[in-house]
Amino acid sequence: MKIQLTALAAERLLDKIGTEPGYIKMFYETQDCGCDGITVLLIVDEPAKDDVPVDTDTVPFIIDKLHAVYYEESMRLDTDPTYPSYTLNSDSMTYSRNITVRDIRHTNEMPAASSAAAACAVPQKS
């Protein structure tokens, strides 16, 4: 699988990873987030045993091999300079125009069926 990142998308993702070790994990959430599922980008410490690399040329990207079936082999990830989310598309479809990034490096919490809503929840201002 290959994802072509725009320069701005790569810059923003690398800024989110920062100086700590980390990978961007593409996660396909199907529980409590909509009938067809949504894509979420998670920042994780290291790949899990079933994760496989995604070629991006710039950003360390992984995906669970079971989630890879939901995506095409060649896609593009972009972002808008005035909006904090990302758009993932391919030649044949747009997967999402509102993909968020969530850093879970220090929590050791991978979204599961029981915590699916937390994976795609939009943080609220307090």
Steps between C-alpha positions, in 0.01 A plus 500: 500500500621849417367835621621813327514780757483863402784711638268666753352168615849351550616810687199497734527127571873525574428796731240290684748213542757747630833388641368186673499169312168438333308365203182621335259207505206504261209347689163410348235541768164331447348500849281793611643735237263463206358216300787478251787571739747786512873543464691624803875573516659394827852578618640187664834413665577203279334264255285219637571144384236515224597845369656538158685802361336746264729670250483880532862597426505744795290403804517167689157355420349161591167319476367179650504243221132422565404867454692528171214327315288816541741710292642508149867441428565861395351801683565866579490681835458878502412773745371854478716782638198643685357176645662243733367178343613294199342370179573148373410414142593283205432515128164334554366644827532732797533304823457798731537875509518527879770263625642592838826401670507368856823442695468185712873439557494534878160346561556150356133510400413366160138556402294186539135416459431621854681831454430568136331833559815630670706432186292731288379746758561863425661669801281770651629835622469540874 
